[in-house]
Every structure is written in structure tokens, then in C-alpha cells.
Amino acid sequence: MHQLRLTLKGEWRLKEKGDNYRIISNDDGKTVLEFDNKDAMPIEIQLAPVKVTYNAAD
């Protein structure tokens, strides 16, 4: 089994829990995800923003 860490800009949450992925940290405007991968099996996740902010200029 191999572990992969992925850092995303923004603060995200998982829409569903899974046994082979998790959020390691979620602060300072970034989210770190960790995946447990075996035999190159694909892992599909869905993310949602922790908080939605709107910019008046948009």
C-alpha cells in the first residue's frame, strides 16, 4: 500500500467518509488530503467548501 498526500488551495470538507482517504489538516487557507492506494486502484472523492464566501465584485 502507498500513501499519497495532496495539498489543495482553500478549506474543503469531504462530502462522504471513506476508509482509504481522509483530511489531515484544514487551516491557513489550504487542505491536506491523504489517500491509501493499493495496486493503482482509482479513488474518487467529492469535496465541498468549508464555508462559502461571496465577493461583492463578482
Distance bins in CASP14 RR format, pairs under 12 A and 6 or more apart:
PFRMAT RR
TARGET T0000
AUTHOR 0000-0000-0000
RMODE 2
METHOD distances of the structure
MODEL  1
1 19 0 0 0 0 0 1 0 0 0 0 0
1 20 0 0 0 0 1 0 0 0 0 0 0
1 34 0 0 0 0 0 1 0 0 0 0 0
1 35 0 0 0 0 0 1 0 0 0 0 0
1 36 1 0 1 0 0 0 0 0 0 0 0
1 37 1 0 0 1 0 0 0 0 0 0 0
1 38 1 0 1 0 0 0 0 0 0 0 0
1 39 0 0 0 0 1 0 0 0 0 0 0
1 40 0 0 0 0 0 1 0 0 0 0 0
1 41 0 0 0 0 0 1 0 0 0 0 0
2 20 0 0 0 0 0 1 0 0 0 0 0
2 34 0 0 0 0 0 1 0 0 0 0 0
2 35 0 0 0 0 1 0 0 0 0 0 0
2 36 1 0 0 1 0 0 0 0 0 0 0
2 37 1 0 1 0 0 0 0 0 0 0 0
2 38 1 0 0 1 0 0 0 0 0 0 0
2 39 0 0 0 0 1 0 0 0 0 0 0
2 40 0 0 0 0 1 0 0 0 0 0 0
2 41 0 0 0 0 0 1 0 0 0 0 0
2 43 0 0 0 0 0 1 0 0 0 0 0
3 20 0 0 0 0 1 0 0 0 0 0 0
3 21 0 0 0 0 0 1 0 0 0 0 0
3 22 0 0 0 0 0 1 0 0 0 0 0
3 24 0 0 0 0 0 1 0 0 0 0 0
3 32 0 0 0 0 0 1 0 0 0 0 0
3 33 0 0 0 0 0 1 0 0 0 0 0
3 34 1 0 0 1 0 0 0 0 0 0 0
3 35 1 0 0 1 0 0 0 0 0 0 0
3 36 1 0 1 0 0 0 0 0 0 0 0
3 37 1 0 0 1 0 0 0 0 0 0 0
3 38 0 0 0 0 0 1 0 0 0 0 0
3 43 0 0 0 0 0 1 0 0 0 0 0
4 20 0 0 0 0 0 1 0 0 0 0 0
4 21 0 0 0 0 1 0 0 0 0 0 0
4 22 0 0 0 0 0 1 0 0 0 0 0
4 24 0 0 0 0 0 1 0 0 0 0 0
4 32 0 0 0 0 0 1 0 0 0 0 0
4 33 0 0 0 0 1 0 0 0 0 0 0
4 34 1 0 0 1 0 0 0 0 0 0 0
4 35 1 0 1 0 0 0 0 0 0 0 0
4 36 0 0 0 0 1 0 0 0 0 0 0
4 37 1 0 0 1 0 0 0 0 0 0 0
4 38 0 0 0 0 0 1 0 0 0 0 0
4 40 0 0 0 0 0 1 0 0 0 0 0
4 43 0 0 0 0 1 0 0 0 0 0 0
5 21 0 0 0 0 0 1 0 0 0 0 0
5 22 0 0 0 0 0 1 0 0 0 0 0
5 23 0 0 0 0 0 1 0 0 0 0 0
5 24 1 0 0 1 0 0 0 0 0 0 0
5 25 0 0 0 0 1 0 0 0 0 0 0
5 30 0 0 0 0 0 1 0 0 0 0 0
5 31 0 0 0 0 0 1 0 0 0 0 0
5 32 1 0 1 0 0 0 0 0 0 0 0
5 33 1 0 0 1 0 0 0 0 0 0 0
5 34 1 0 1 0 0 0 0 0 0 0 0
5 35 1 0 0 1 0 0 0 0 0 0 0
5 36 0 0 0 0 0 1 0 0 0 0 0
5 37 0 0 0 0 0 1 0 0 0 0 0
6 12 0 0 0 0 0 1 0 0 0 0 0
6 21 0 0 0 0 1 0 0 0 0 0 0
6 22 0 0 0 0 0 1 0 0 0 0 0
6 23 0 0 0 0 0 1 0 0 0 0 0
6 24 0 0 0 0 1 0 0 0 0 0 0
6 25 0 0 0 0 0 1 0 0 0 0 0
6 30 0 0 0 0 0 1 0 0 0 0 0
6 31 0 0 0 0 1 0 0 0 0 0 0
6 32 1 0 0 1 0 0 0 0 0 0 0
6 33 1 0 1 0 0 0 0 0 0 0 0
6 34 1 0 0 1 0 0 0 0 0 0 0
6 35 1 0 0 1 0 0 0 0 0 0 0
6 37 0 0 0 0 0 1 0 0 0 0 0
6 43 0 0 0 0 0 1 0 0 0 0 0
6 45 0 0 0 0 0 1 0 0 0 0 0
6 47 0 0 0 0 0 1 0 0 0 0 0
7 23 0 0 0 0 0 1 0 0 0 0 0
7 24 0 0 0 0 1 0 0 0 0 0 0
7 25 0 0 0 0 1 0 0 0 0 0 0
7 26 0 0 0 0 0 1 0 0 0 0 0
7 27 0 0 0 0 0 1 0 0 0 0 0
7 28 0 0 0 0 0 1 0 0 0 0 0
7 29 0 0 0 0 0 1 0 0 0 0 0
7 30 1 0 1 0 0 0 0 0 0 0 0
7 31 1 0 0 1 0 0 0 0 0 0 0
7 32 1 0 1 0 0 0 0 0 0 0 0
7 33 1 0 0 1 0 0 0 0 0 0 0
7 34 0 0 0 0 0 1 0 0 0 0 0
8 14 0 0 0 0 0 1 0 0 0 0 0
8 23 0 0 0 0 1 0 0 0 0 0 0
8 24 0 0 0 0 0 1 0 0 0 0 0
8 25 0 0 0 0 0 1 0 0 0 0 0
8 26 0 0 0 0 1 0 0 0 0 0 0
8 29 0 0 0 0 1 0 0 0 0 0 0
8 30 1 0 0 1 0 0 0 0 0 0 0
8 31 1 0 1 0 0 0 0 0 0 0 0
8 32 1 0 0 1 0 0 0 0 0 0 0
8 33 1 0 0 1 0 0 0 0 0 0 0
8 45 0 0 0 0 0 1 0 0 0 0 0
8 47 1 0 0 1 0 0 0 0 0 0 0
8 49 0 0 0 0 0 1 0 0 0 0 0
8 50 0 0 0 0 0 1 0 0 0 0 0
9 28 0 0 0 0 0 1 0 0 0 0 0
9 29 1 0 0 1 0 0 0 0 0 0 0
9 30 1 0 1 0 0 0 0 0 0 0 0
9 31 0 0 0 0 1 0 0 0 0 0 0
9 32 0 0 0 0 0 1 0 0 0 0 0
9 47 0 0 0 0 0 1 0 0 0 0 0
9 49 0 0 0 0 0 1 0 0 0 0 0
10 23 0 0 0 0 0 1 0 0 0 0 0
10 25 0 0 0 0 0 1 0 0 0 0 0
10 26 0 0 0 0 1 0 0 0 0 0 0
10 27 0 0 0 0 1 0 0 0 0 0 0
10 28 0 0 0 0 1 0 0 0 0 0 0
10 29 1 0 1 0 0 0 0 0 0 0 0
10 30 1 0 1 0 0 0 0 0 0 0 0
10 31 1 0 1 0 0 0 0 0 0 0 0
10 32 0 0 0 0 0 1 0 0 0 0 0
10 33 0 0 0 0 0 1 0 0 0 0 0
10 47 0 0 0 0 1 0 0 0 0 0 0
10 48 0 0 0 0 0 1 0 0 0 0 0
10 49 1 0 0 1 0 0 0 0 0 0 0
10 50 0 0 0 0 1 0 0 0 0 0 0
10 51 0 0 0 0 0 1 0 0 0 0 0
10 52 0 0 0 0 0 1 0 0 0 0 0
10 53 0 0 0 0 0 1 0 0 0 0 0
11 23 0 0 0 0 1 0 0 0 0 0 0
11 25 0 0 0 0 1 0 0 0 0 0 0
11 26 1 0 1 0 0 0 0 0 0 0 0
11 27 1 0 0 1 0 0 0 0 0 0 0
11 28 0 0 0 0 1 0 0 0 0 0 0
11 29 1 0 1 0 0 0 0 0 0 0 0
11 30 1 0 0 1 0 0 0 0 0 0 0
11 31 1 0 1 0 0 0 0 0 0 0 0
11 32 0 0 0 0 0 1 0 0 0 0 0
11 47 0 0 0 0 0 1 0 0 0 0 0
11 48 0 0 0 0 0 1 0 0 0 0 0
11 49 1 0 0 1 0 0 0 0 0 0 0
11 50 1 0 1 0 0 0 0 0 0 0 0
11 51 1 0 0 1 0 0 0 0 0 0 0
11 52 0 0 0 0 0 1 0 0 0 0 0
11 53 0 0 0 0 0 1 0 0 0 0 0
12 23 1 0 0 1 0 0 0 0 0 0 0
12 24 0 0 0 0 0 1 0 0 0 0 0
12 25 0 0 0 0 0 1 0 0 0 0 0
12 26 1 0 0 1 0 0 0 0 0 0 0
12 27 0 0 0 0 0 1 0 0 0 0 0
12 29 0 0 0 0 1 0 0 0 0 0 0
12 30 0 0 0 0 1 0 0 0 0 0 0
12 31 1 0 1 0 0 0 0 0 0 0 0
12 32 0 0 0 0 1 0 0 0 0 0 0
12 33 0 0 0 0 1 0 0 0 0 0 0
12 45 0 0 0 0 1 0 0 0 0 0 0
12 46 0 0 0 0 0 1 0 0 0 0 0
12 47 1 0 1 0 0 0 0 0 0 0 0
12 48 1 0 0 1 0 0 0 0 0 0 0
12 49 1 0 0 1 0 0 0 0 0 0 0
12 50 1 0 0 1 0 0 0 0 0 0 0
12 51 0 0 0 0 0 1 0 0 0 0 0
12 52 0 0 0 0 0 1 0 0 0 0 0
13 22 0 0 0 0 0 1 0 0 0 0 0
13 23 1 0 0 1 0 0 0 0 0 0 0
13 26 1 0 0 1 0 0 0 0 0 0 0
13 31 0 0 0 0 1 0 0 0 0 0 0
13 33 0 0 0 0 0 1 0 0 0 0 0
13 45 0 0 0 0 0 1 0 0 0 0 0
13 46 0 0 0 0 1 0 0 0 0 0 0
13 47 1 0 0 1 0 0 0 0 0 0 0
13 48 1 0 1 0 0 0 0 0 0 0 0
13 49 1 0 0 1 0 0 0 0 0 0 0
13 50 1 0 1 0 0 0 0 0 0 0 0
13 51 0 0 0 0 1 0 0 0 0 0 0
13 52 0 0 0 0 0 1 0 0 0 0 0
14 20 0 0 0 0 0 1 0 0 0 0 0
14 21 1 0 0 1 0 0 0 0 0 0 0
14 22 1 0 0 1 0 0 0 0 0 0 0
14 23 1 0 0 1 0 0 0 0 0 0 0
14 24 0 0 0 0 0 1 0 0 0 0 0
14 26 0 0 0 0 0 1 0 0 0 0 0
14 31 0 0 0 0 1 0 0 0 0 0 0
14 33 0 0 0 0 1 0 0 0 0 0 0
14 34 0 0 0 0 0 1 0 0 0 0 0
14 35 0 0 0 0 0 1 0 0 0 0 0
14 43 0 0 0 0 0 1 0 0 0 0 0
14 44 0 0 0 0 0 1 0 0 0 0 0
14 45 1 0 0 1 0 0 0 0 0 0 0
14 46 1 0 0 1 0 0 0 0 0 0 0
14 47 1 0 0 1 0 0 0 0 0 0 0
14 48 0 0 0 0 1 0 0 0 0 0 0
14 49 0 0 0 0 0 1 0 0 0 0 0
14 50 0 0 0 0 0 1 0 0 0 0 0
15 21 0 0 0 0 0 1 0 0 0 0 0
15 23 0 0 0 0 0 1 0 0 0 0 0
15 44 0 0 0 0 0 1 0 0 0 0 0
15 45 1 0 0 1 0 0 0 0 0 0 0
15 46 1 0 1 0 0 0 0 0 0 0 0
15 47 1 0 0 1 0 0 0 0 0 0 0
15 48 1 0 1 0 0 0 0 0 0 0 0
15 49 0 0 0 0 0 1 0 0 0 0 0
15 50 0 0 0 0 0 1 0 0 0 0 0
16 22 0 0 0 0 0 1 0 0 0 0 0
16 43 0 0 0 0 0 1 0 0 0 0 0
16 44 0 0 0 0 0 1 0 0 0 0 0
16 45 1 0 0 1 0 0 0 0 0 0 0
16 46 1 0 0 1 0 0 0 0 0 0 0
16 47 0 0 0 0 0 1 0 0 0 0 0
16 48 0 0 0 0 0 1 0 0 0 0 0
17 23 0 0 0 0 0 1 0 0 0 0 0
17 45 0 0 0 0 0 1 0 0 0 0 0
17 46 0 0 0 0 0 1 0 0 0 0 0
18 33 0 0 0 0 0 1 0 0 0 0 0
18 34 0 0 0 0 0 1 0 0 0 0 0
18 35 0 0 0 0 0 1 0 0 0 0 0
18 36 0 0 0 0 1 0 0 0 0 0 0
18 43 0 0 0 0 1 0 0 0 0 0 0
18 44 0 0 0 0 0 1 0 0 0 0 0
18 45 0 0 0 0 1 0 0 0 0 0 0
18 46 0 0 0 0 0 1 0 0 0 0 0
19 35 0 0 0 0 0 1 0 0 0 0 0
19 36 1 0 0 1 0 0 0 0 0 0 0
19 38 0 0 0 0 0 1 0 0 0 0 0
19 43 0 0 0 0 0 1 0 0 0 0 0
20 33 0 0 0 0 0 1 0 0 0 0 0
20 34 0 0 0 0 1 0 0 0 0 0 0
20 35 1 0 0 1 0 0 0 0 0 0 0
20 36 1 0 1 0 0 0 0 0 0 0 0
20 37 1 0 0 1 0 0 0 0 0 0 0
20 38 0 0 0 0 1 0 0 0 0 0 0
20 39 0 0 0 0 0 1 0 0 0 0 0
20 41 0 0 0 0 1 0 0 0 0 0 0
20 42 0 0 0 0 0 1 0 0 0 0 0
20 43 1 0 0 1 0 0 0 0 0 0 0
20 44 0 0 0 0 0 1 0 0 0 0 0
20 45 0 0 0 0 1 0 0 0 0 0 0
21 32 0 0 0 0 0 1 0 0 0 0 0
21 33 1 0 0 1 0 0 0 0 0 0 0
21 34 1 0 0 1 0 0 0 0 0 0 0
21 35 1 0 1 0 0 0 0 0 0 0 0
21 36 1 0 0 1 0 0 0 0 0 0 0
21 37 0 0 0 0 1 0 0 0 0 0 0
21 41 0 0 0 0 0 1 0 0 0 0 0
21 42 0 0 0 0 0 1 0 0 0 0 0
21 43 1 0 1 0 0 0 0 0 0 0 0
21 44 0 0 0 0 1 0 0 0 0 0 0
21 45 1 0 1 0 0 0 0 0 0 0 0
21 46 0 0 0 0 0 1 0 0 0 0 0
21 47 0 0 0 0 0 1 0 0 0 0 0
22 31 0 0 0 0 0 1 0 0 0 0 0
22 32 0 0 0 0 1 0 0 0 0 0 0
22 33 1 0 0 1 0 0 0 0 0 0 0
22 34 1 0 1 0 0 0 0 0 0 0 0
22 35 0 0 0 0 1 0 0 0 0 0 0
22 36 0 0 0 0 1 0 0 0 0 0 0
22 43 0 0 0 0 0 1 0 0 0 0 0
22 45 0 0 0 0 0 1 0 0 0 0 0
23 30 0 0 0 0 0 1 0 0 0 0 0
23 31 1 0 0 1 0 0 0 0 0 0 0
23 32 1 0 0 1 0 0 0 0 0 0 0
23 33 1 0 1 0 0 0 0 0 0 0 0
23 34 1 0 0 1 0 0 0 0 0 0 0
23 35 0 0 0 0 0 1 0 0 0 0 0
23 45 0 0 0 0 0 1 0 0 0 0 0
23 47 0 0 0 0 1 0 0 0 0 0 0
23 48 0 0 0 0 0 1 0 0 0 0 0
23 50 0 0 0 0 0 1 0 0 0 0 0
24 30 0 0 0 0 0 1 0 0 0 0 0
24 31 0 0 0 0 1 0 0 0 0 0 0
24 32 1 0 1 0 0 0 0 0 0 0 0
24 33 1 0 0 1 0 0 0 0 0 0 0
24 34 1 0 1 0 0 0 0 0 0 0 0
24 35 0 0 0 0 0 1 0 0 0 0 0
25 31 1 0 0 1 0 0 0 0 0 0 0
25 32 1 0 1 0 0 0 0 0 0 0 0
25 33 0 0 0 0 1 0 0 0 0 0 0
25 34 0 0 0 0 1 0 0 0 0 0 0
26 32 1 0 0 1 0 0 0 0 0 0 0
26 33 0 0 0 0 1 0 0 0 0 0 0
26 47 0 0 0 0 0 1 0 0 0 0 0
26 49 0 0 0 0 0 1 0 0 0 0 0
26 50 1 0 0 1 0 0 0 0 0 0 0
26 51 0 0 0 0 0 1 0 0 0 0 0
27 50 0 0 0 0 0 1 0 0 0 0 0
29 49 0 0 0 0 0 1 0 0 0 0 0
29 50 0 0 0 0 1 0 0 0 0 0 0
29 51 0 0 0 0 0 1 0 0 0 0 0
29 53 0 0 0 0 0 1 0 0 0 0 0
30 50 0 0 0 0 0 1 0 0 0 0 0
31 45 0 0 0 0 0 1 0 0 0 0 0
31 47 1 0 0 1 0 0 0 0 0 0 0
31 48 0 0 0 0 0 1 0 0 0 0 0
31 49 0 0 0 0 1 0 0 0 0 0 0
31 50 0 0 0 0 1 0 0 0 0 0 0
33 43 0 0 0 0 1 0 0 0 0 0 0
33 45 1 0 0 1 0 0 0 0 0 0 0
33 47 0 0 0 0 1 0 0 0 0 0 0
34 43 0 0 0 0 0 1 0 0 0 0 0
34 45 0 0 0 0 0 1 0 0 0 0 0
35 41 0 0 0 0 0 1 0 0 0 0 0
35 42 0 0 0 0 0 1 0 0 0 0 0
35 43 1 0 1 0 0 0 0 0 0 0 0
35 44 0 0 0 0 0 1 0 0 0 0 0
35 45 0 0 0 0 1 0 0 0 0 0 0
36 43 0 0 0 0 1 0 0 0 0 0 0
37 43 1 0 0 1 0 0 0 0 0 0 0
END
